[in-house]
Amino acid sequence: MGKVLIIGAGGVATVAAHKVAKNTDVFSEIMIASRTKSKCDAIVKAIGRDDIKTAQVDADSVEQLVALFNEFKP
């Protein structure tokens, strides 16, 4: 199965996260990352799955993005 990394925690990312979370046969691991980790945690709580990972990342920082990609390997 696949891993997906959703960067952002706004309206579009929230809808995408809900849709992705419903497709467990396609996506084996999910991570939501945003500048504000608490927003990611709120999305996970709304989805109701405790296996979704969250992380803090500044999408304007190439170094932070590379580190997150290397850690999660989507």
MOPAC internal coordinates of N, CA, C and O (Angstrom, degrees):
PM7 1SCF
backbone

  N    0.0000 0     0.00 0     0.00 0    0    0    0
  C    1.4463 1     0.00 0     0.00 0    1    0    0
  C    1.5343 1   109.68 1     0.00 0    2    1    0
  O    1.2310 1   120.42 1    -6.08 1    3    2    1
  N    1.3146 1   116.81 1   173.92 1    3    2    1
  C    1.4467 1   120.92 1  -174.00 1    5    3    2
  C    1.5144 1   114.50 1  -108.49 1    6    5    3
  O    1.2310 1   122.42 1   -21.05 1    7    6    5
  N    1.3005 1   112.97 1   158.95 1    7    6    5
  C    1.4602 1   121.50 1   175.07 1    9    7    6
  C    1.5107 1   108.27 1  -106.28 1   10    9    7
  O    1.2310 1   120.59 1   -39.17 1   11   10    9
  N    1.3290 1   116.47 1   140.83 1   11   10    9
  C    1.4554 1   119.53 1   177.85 1   13   11   10
  C    1.5210 1   109.28 1  -129.05 1   14   13   11
  O    1.2310 1   121.24 1   -41.43 1   15   14   13
  N    1.3218 1   115.24 1   138.57 1   15   14   13
  C    1.4583 1   122.68 1   176.61 1   17   15   14
  C    1.5183 1   107.51 1  -116.88 1   18   17   15
  O    1.2310 1   120.63 1   -61.52 1   19   18   17
  N    1.3189 1   116.39 1   118.48 1   19   18   17
  C    1.4541 1   122.25 1   178.08 1   21   19   18
  C    1.5222 1   107.10 1  -103.13 1   22   21   19
  O    1.2310 1   120.48 1   -60.11 1   23   22   21
  N    1.3232 1   116.69 1   119.89 1   23   22   21
  C    1.4546 1   120.65 1   179.81 1   25   23   22
  C    1.5210 1   107.74 1  -103.84 1   26   25   23
  O    1.2310 1   121.25 1   -62.51 1   27   26   25
  N    1.3090 1   115.22 1   117.49 1   27   26   25
  C    1.4511 1   122.33 1  -178.02 1   29   27   26
  C    1.5168 1   109.89 1   122.61 1   30   29   27
  O    1.2310 1   121.09 1   -24.96 1   31   30   29
  N    1.3248 1   115.52 1   155.04 1   31   30   29
  C    1.4654 1   120.04 1  -178.83 1   33   31   30
  C    1.5294 1   110.70 1  -139.32 1   34   33   31
  O    1.2310 1   121.13 1  -152.60 1   35   34   33
  N    1.3289 1   115.45 1    27.40 1   35   34   33
  C    1.4599 1   120.43 1   177.72 1   37   35   34
  C    1.5175 1   111.03 1   -89.63 1   38   37   35
  O    1.2310 1   121.28 1    19.53 1   39   38   37
  N    1.3152 1   115.16 1  -160.47 1   39   38   37
  C    1.4571 1   120.76 1  -175.86 1   41   39   38
  C    1.5176 1   114.32 1   -61.70 1   42   41   39
  O    1.2310 1   120.15 1   132.18 1   43   42   41
  N    1.3275 1   117.32 1   -47.82 1   43   42   41
  C    1.4622 1   120.61 1  -178.60 1   45   43   42
  C    1.5251 1   110.63 1   -66.23 1   46   45   43
  O    1.2310 1   120.15 1   135.90 1   47   46   45
  N    1.3211 1   117.31 1   -44.10 1   47   46   45
  C    1.4658 1   121.04 1   179.66 1   49   47   46
  C    1.5187 1   111.29 1   -63.73 1   50   49   47
  O    1.2310 1   120.25 1   143.56 1   51   50   49
  N    1.3189 1   117.12 1   -36.44 1   51   50   49
  C    1.4710 1   120.85 1   179.11 1   53   51   50
  C    1.5266 1   110.51 1   -63.56 1   54   53   51
  O    1.2310 1   120.55 1   133.71 1   55   54   53
  N    1.3190 1   116.55 1   -46.29 1   55   54   53
  C    1.4681 1   120.40 1   178.28 1   57   55   54
  C    1.5266 1   109.98 1   -62.78 1   58   57   55
  O    1.2310 1   120.56 1   135.19 1   59   58   57
  N    1.3266 1   116.54 1   -44.81 1   59   58   57
  C    1.4663 1   120.18 1   179.31 1   61   59   58
  C    1.5224 1   111.19 1   -60.85 1   62   61   59
  O    1.2310 1   119.93 1   137.59 1   63   62   61
  N    1.3193 1   117.73 1   -42.41 1   63   62   61
  C    1.4637 1   121.57 1  -179.78 1   65   63   62
  C    1.5277 1   110.89 1   -62.09 1   66   65   63
  O    1.2310 1   120.29 1   137.16 1   67   66   65
  N    1.3109 1   117.06 1   -42.84 1   67   66   65
  C    1.4669 1   120.59 1   178.22 1   69   67   66
  C    1.5259 1   110.88 1   -62.15 1   70   69   67
  O    1.2310 1   120.13 1   137.64 1   71   70   69
  N    1.3187 1   117.36 1   -42.36 1   71   70   69
  C    1.4686 1   121.42 1   179.99 1   73   71   70
  C    1.5248 1   110.97 1   -67.14 1   74   73   71
  O    1.2310 1   120.44 1   135.11 1   75   74   73
  N    1.3158 1   116.76 1   -44.89 1   75   74   73
  C    1.4620 1   121.05 1   179.84 1   77   75   74
  C    1.5300 1   110.37 1   -62.92 1   78   77   75
  O    1.2310 1   120.35 1   138.81 1   79   78   77
  N    1.3187 1   116.94 1   -41.19 1   79   78   77
  C    1.4708 1   121.35 1  -177.46 1   81   79   78
  C    1.5249 1   112.05 1   -64.13 1   82   81   79
  O    1.2310 1   120.11 1   155.88 1   83   82   81
  N    1.3173 1   117.40 1   -24.12 1   83   82   81
  C    1.4646 1   120.96 1   178.69 1   85   83   82
  C    1.5231 1   112.43 1   -79.00 1   86   85   83
  O    1.2310 1   119.87 1   166.27 1   87   86   85
  N    1.3185 1   117.85 1   -13.73 1   87   86   85
  C    1.4632 1   122.30 1  -176.56 1   89   87   86
  C    1.5218 1   111.87 1  -106.50 1   90   89   87
  O    1.2310 1   120.71 1  -117.28 1   91   90   89
  N    1.3073 1   116.25 1    62.72 1   91   90   89
  C    1.4634 1   121.04 1  -177.50 1   93   91   90
  C    1.5304 1   112.26 1   -66.17 1   94   93   91
  O    1.2310 1   119.91 1   158.19 1   95   94   93
  N    1.3210 1   117.77 1   -21.81 1   95   94   93
  C    1.4574 1   119.60 1   177.56 1   97   95   94
  C    1.5261 1   111.88 1   -74.07 1   98   97   95
  O    1.2310 1   120.17 1   160.77 1   99   98   97
  N    1.3262 1   117.28 1   -19.23 1   99   98   97
  C    1.4655 1   122.03 1   179.61 1  101   99   98
  C    1.5272 1   111.25 1  -101.54 1  102  101   99
  O    1.2310 1   120.54 1   136.57 1  103  102  101
  N    1.3166 1   116.58 1   -43.43 1  103  102  101
  C    1.4636 1   121.75 1  -175.62 1  105  103  102
  C    1.5220 1   110.48 1  -109.84 1  106  105  103
  O    1.2310 1   120.60 1   -70.69 1  107  106  105
  N    1.3303 1   116.45 1   109.31 1  107  106  105
  C    1.4605 1   120.93 1  -177.77 1  109  107  106
  C    1.5237 1   112.22 1   -82.68 1  110  109  107
  O    1.2310 1   120.25 1   150.88 1  111  110  109
  N    1.3242 1   117.14 1   -29.12 1  111  110  109
  C    1.4588 1   121.25 1   179.30 1  113  111  110
  C    1.5259 1   109.80 1  -138.04 1  114  113  111
  O    1.2310 1   121.36 1   -40.99 1  115  114  113
  N    1.3356 1   115.01 1   139.01 1  115  114  113
  C    1.4604 1   120.99 1  -179.03 1  117  115  114
  C    1.5267 1   108.69 1  -128.98 1  118  117  115
  O    1.2310 1   121.26 1   -42.33 1  119  118  117
  N    1.3283 1   115.20 1   137.67 1  119  118  117
  C    1.4563 1   120.65 1   171.70 1  121  119  118
  C    1.5269 1   107.54 1  -132.48 1  122  121  119
  O    1.2310 1   121.23 1   -44.01 1  123  122  121
  N    1.3308 1   115.25 1   135.99 1  123  122  121
  C    1.4569 1   121.89 1   174.36 1  125  123  122
  C    1.5239 1   106.88 1  -114.17 1  126  125  123
  O    1.2310 1   120.52 1   -53.74 1  127  126  125
  N    1.3102 1   116.62 1   126.26 1  127  126  125
  C    1.4626 1   121.25 1  -178.03 1  129  127  126
  C    1.5239 1   109.72 1  -128.92 1  130  129  127
  O    1.2310 1   121.35 1   -39.55 1  131  130  129
  N    1.3115 1   115.02 1   140.45 1  131  130  129
  C    1.4629 1   121.03 1   179.22 1  133  131  130
  C    1.5138 1   108.82 1  -156.46 1  134  133  131
  O    1.2310 1   121.14 1   -10.00 1  135  134  133
  N    1.3038 1   115.42 1   170.00 1  135  134  133
  C    1.4577 1   120.74 1   177.32 1  137  135  134
  C    1.5382 1   110.55 1   -61.74 1  138  137  135
  O    1.2310 1   120.76 1   147.11 1  139  138  137
  N    1.3341 1   116.15 1   -32.89 1  139  138  137
  C    1.4649 1   121.53 1  -179.62 1  141  139  138
  C    1.5268 1   109.18 1  -112.15 1  142  141  139
  O    1.2310 1   120.41 1   -77.66 1  143  142  141
  N    1.3251 1   116.82 1   102.34 1  143  142  141
  C    1.4628 1   121.77 1  -175.61 1  145  143  142
  C    1.5236 1   112.10 1   -60.93 1  146  145  143
  O    1.2310 1   119.92 1   147.31 1  147  146  145
  N    1.3232 1   117.75 1   -32.69 1  147  146  145
  C    1.4651 1   120.10 1  -178.64 1  149  147  146
  C    1.5282 1   111.42 1   -62.46 1  150  149  147
  O    1.2310 1   120.10 1   149.42 1  151  150  149
  N    1.3267 1   117.41 1   -30.58 1  151  150  149
  C    1.4680 1   120.06 1   176.19 1  153  151  150
  C    1.5282 1   110.19 1   -68.11 1  154  153  151
  O    1.2310 1   120.44 1   141.14 1  155  154  153
  N    1.3168 1   116.77 1   -38.86 1  155  154  153
  C    1.4682 1   120.94 1   176.40 1  157  155  154
  C    1.5186 1   110.45 1   -63.69 1  158  157  155
  O    1.2310 1   120.86 1   136.01 1  159  158  157
  N    1.3306 1   115.95 1   -43.99 1  159  158  157
  C    1.4639 1   120.80 1   178.96 1  161  159  158
  C    1.5234 1   111.24 1   -61.61 1  162  161  159
  O    1.2310 1   120.25 1   143.36 1  163  162  161
  N    1.3286 1   117.14 1   -36.64 1  163  162  161
  C    1.4682 1   121.12 1   179.02 1  165  163  162
  C    1.5309 1   110.61 1   -66.47 1  166  165  163
  O    1.2310 1   120.15 1   141.99 1  167  166  165
  N    1.3146 1   117.31 1   -38.01 1  167  166  165
  C    1.4679 1   120.44 1   177.25 1  169  167  166
  C    1.5237 1   110.08 1   -63.82 1  170  169  167
  O    1.2310 1   120.81 1   134.62 1  171  170  169
  N    1.3208 1   116.06 1   -45.38 1  171  170  169
  C    1.4714 1   120.49 1   179.17 1  173  171  170
  C    1.5276 1   110.34 1   -60.66 1  174  173  171
  O    1.2310 1   120.37 1   138.09 1  175  174  173
  N    1.3130 1   116.89 1   -41.91 1  175  174  173
  C    1.4660 1   120.59 1   178.59 1  177  175  174
  C    1.5306 1   110.58 1   -62.70 1  178  177  175
  O    1.2310 1   120.18 1   138.59 1  179  178  177
  N    1.3227 1   117.26 1   -41.41 1  179  178  177
  C    1.4624 1   121.15 1   179.53 1  181  179  178
  C    1.5310 1   111.43 1   -66.35 1  182  181  179
  O    1.2310 1   120.57 1   145.71 1  183  182  181
  N    1.3117 1   116.51 1   -34.29 1  183  182  181
  C    1.4651 1   120.78 1   177.89 1  185  183  182
  C    1.5233 1   110.02 1   -70.66 1  186  185  183
  O    1.2310 1   120.63 1   142.50 1  187  186  185
  N    1.3284 1   116.40 1   -37.50 1  187  186  185
  C    1.4605 1   120.42 1   178.10 1  189  187  186
  C    1.5166 1   115.11 1    86.62 1  190  189  187
  O    1.2310 1   120.76 1  -155.43 1  191  190  189
  N    1.3182 1   116.16 1    24.57 1  191  190  189
  C    1.4719 1   120.26 1   176.60 1  193  191  190
  C    1.5177 1   108.68 1  -122.21 1  194  193  191
  O    1.2310 1   120.83 1   -55.69 1  195  194  193
  N    1.3276 1   116.01 1   124.31 1  195  194  193
  C    1.4668 1   119.25 1  -177.58 1  197  195  194
  C    1.5237 1   113.08 1   -87.38 1  198  197  195
  O    1.2310 1   119.63 1  -179.26 1  199  198  197
  N    1.3278 1   118.31 1     0.74 1  199  198  197
  C    1.4660 1   120.52 1   179.67 1  201  199  198
  C    1.5319 1   112.85 1   -92.84 1  202  201  199
  O    1.2310 1   119.83 1   179.19 1  203  202  201
  N    1.3248 1   117.94 1    -0.81 1  203  202  201
  C    1.4611 1   121.22 1   177.86 1  205  203  202
  C    1.5234 1   108.94 1   -83.93 1  206  205  203
  O    1.2310 1   120.83 1   -52.47 1  207  206  205
  N    1.3264 1   116.02 1   127.53 1  207  206  205
  C    1.4626 1   121.30 1  -178.02 1  209  207  206
  C    1.5250 1   110.45 1   -86.57 1  210  209  207
  O    1.2310 1   121.15 1   -25.46 1  211  210  209
  N    1.3195 1   115.41 1   154.54 1  211  210  209
  C    1.4650 1   121.00 1   175.09 1  213  211  210
  C    1.5206 1   109.45 1  -131.86 1  214  213  211
  O    1.2310 1   121.42 1   -23.17 1  215  214  213
  N    1.3282 1   114.88 1   156.83 1  215  214  213
  C    1.4683 1   119.62 1   179.24 1  217  215  214
  C    1.5182 1   109.55 1  -153.63 1  218  217  215
  O    1.2310 1   121.38 1   -21.78 1  219  218  217
  N    1.3158 1   114.96 1   158.22 1  219  218  217
  C    1.4635 1   121.94 1   174.85 1  221  219  218
  C    1.5177 1   106.76 1   -99.68 1  222  221  219
  O    1.2310 1   120.78 1   -49.74 1  223  222  221
  N    1.3349 1   116.12 1   130.26 1  223  222  221
  C    1.4525 1   120.39 1   177.32 1  225  223  222
  C    1.5361 1   108.96 1  -152.89 1  226  225  223
  O    1.2310 1   121.28 1   -38.28 1  227  226  225
  N    1.3025 1   115.15 1   141.72 1  227  226  225
  C    1.4585 1   121.19 1   173.58 1  229  227  226
  C    1.5284 1   106.24 1   -95.23 1  230  229  227
  O    1.2310 1   120.39 1   -70.59 1  231  230  229
  N    1.3215 1   116.87 1   109.41 1  231  230  229
  C    1.4656 1   121.15 1  -175.81 1  233  231  230
  C    1.5266 1   112.81 1   -65.21 1  234  233  231
  O    1.2310 1   119.66 1   167.69 1  235  234  233
  N    1.3277 1   118.25 1   -12.31 1  235  234  233
  C    1.4615 1   121.40 1   175.70 1  237  235  234
  C    1.5232 1   112.19 1   -85.68 1  238  237  235
  O    1.2310 1   120.50 1   173.14 1  239  238  237
  N    1.3299 1   116.66 1    -6.86 1  239  238  237
  C    1.4583 1   121.47 1  -177.76 1  241  239  238
  C    1.5327 1   110.22 1  -102.79 1  242  241  239
  O    1.2310 1   121.10 1   -71.96 1  243  242  241
  N    1.3232 1   115.50 1   108.04 1  243  242  241
  C    1.4643 1   119.92 1   179.56 1  245  243  242
  C    1.5246 1   110.38 1   -59.39 1  246  245  243
  O    1.2310 1   120.26 1   139.71 1  247  246  245
  N    1.3171 1   117.11 1   -40.29 1  247  246  245
  C    1.4620 1   120.87 1  -178.53 1  249  247  246
  C    1.5325 1   111.23 1   -61.86 1  250  249  247
  O    1.2310 1   120.42 1   136.15 1  251  250  249
  N    1.3290 1   116.80 1   -43.85 1  251  250  249
  C    1.4668 1   119.75 1   179.55 1  253  251  250
  C    1.5311 1   110.82 1   -66.33 1  254  253  251
  O    1.2310 1   120.38 1   139.45 1  255  254  253
  N    1.3279 1   116.89 1   -40.55 1  255  254  253
  C    1.4638 1   119.98 1   179.03 1  257  255  254
  C    1.5256 1   111.63 1   -64.12 1  258  257  255
  O    1.2310 1   120.52 1   135.81 1  259  258  257
  N    1.3192 1   116.60 1   -44.19 1  259  258  257
  C    1.4655 1   120.56 1   179.32 1  261  259  258
  C    1.5298 1   109.87 1   -61.64 1  262  261  259
  O    1.2310 1   120.16 1   136.64 1  263  262  261
  N    1.3179 1   117.30 1   -43.36 1  263  262  261
  C    1.4624 1   120.66 1   179.01 1  265  263  262
  C    1.5259 1   111.01 1   -61.71 1  266  265  263
  O    1.2310 1   120.31 1   137.40 1  267  266  265
  N    1.3301 1   117.01 1   -42.60 1  267  266  265
  C    1.4627 1   120.80 1   179.18 1  269  267  266
  C    1.5256 1   110.90 1   -65.82 1  270  269  267
  O    1.2310 1   119.97 1   137.17 1  271  270  269
  N    1.3414 1   117.66 1   -42.83 1  271  270  269
  C    1.4676 1   120.96 1   177.82 1  273  271  270
  C    1.5245 1   110.72 1   -61.20 1  274  273  271
  O    1.2310 1   120.37 1   136.46 1  275  274  273
  N    1.3227 1   116.90 1   -43.54 1  275  274  273
  C    1.4688 1   120.42 1  -179.46 1  277  275  274
  C    1.5179 1   111.86 1   -67.02 1  278  277  275
  O    1.2310 1   120.24 1   147.15 1  279  278  277
  N    1.3232 1   117.15 1   -32.85 1  279  278  277
  C    1.4594 1   121.04 1   179.31 1  281  279  278
  C    1.5200 1   112.14 1   -74.45 1  282  281  279
  O    1.2310 1   120.03 1   131.32 1  283  282  281
  N    1.3270 1   117.55 1   -48.68 1  283  282  281
  C    1.4650 1   121.93 1  -174.28 1  285  283  282
  C    1.5257 1   112.61 1   -88.44 1  286  285  283
  O    1.2310 1   119.59 1   147.90 1  287  286  285
  N    1.3005 1   118.38 1   -32.10 1  287  286  285
  C    1.4697 1   125.24 1   179.92 1  289  287  286
  C    1.5294 1   112.99 1    55.05 1  290  289  287
  O    1.2310 1   120.78 1  -118.07 1  291  290  289
  N    1.3443 1   116.11 1    61.93 1  291  290  289
  C    1.4732 1   118.17 1   179.06 1  293  291  290
  C    1.5307 1   112.59 1   -69.07 1  294  293  291
  O    1.2310 1   120.10 1   180.00 1  295  294  293

